Amino acid sequence: MATVEPSDIAKLAQLARIAVSEQQSGEVASRITEVLNLVDQLQAADTRDVEPMAHPLDAVQRLRADQVTEQNRREAFQAIAPAVEDGLYLVPRVIEE
């Protein structure tokens, strides 16, 4: 059985940079202790004959064929762009040196 003390909560709160008052630390410690005890119960379960699952449902995702469905309109888009050079869009510099 794991037990978390209020002093442990104060250390964790400082490391996590969160504010936990002394009044709250007792309640937080008991809740974390409950969670750790639940984890201990789950780890105690015998899972030797249980086959791992990739997904709990036997659903299959239908995928579409990987095919190009649109025409190449690069030239049309670059024709209306404000500034293009060597097939690239020119944009204003945003980083100063």
Secondary structure as GFF3:
##gff-version 3
##sequence-region A 1 97
A	DSSP	alpha_helix	6	16	.	.	.	ID=ss1
A	DSSP	alpha_helix	22	44	.	.	.	ID=ss2
A	DSSP	alpha_helix	74	79	.	.	.	ID=ss3
A	DSSP	beta_strand	84	85	.	.	.	ID=ss4
A	DSSP	beta_strand	88	89	.	.	.	ID=ss5
###
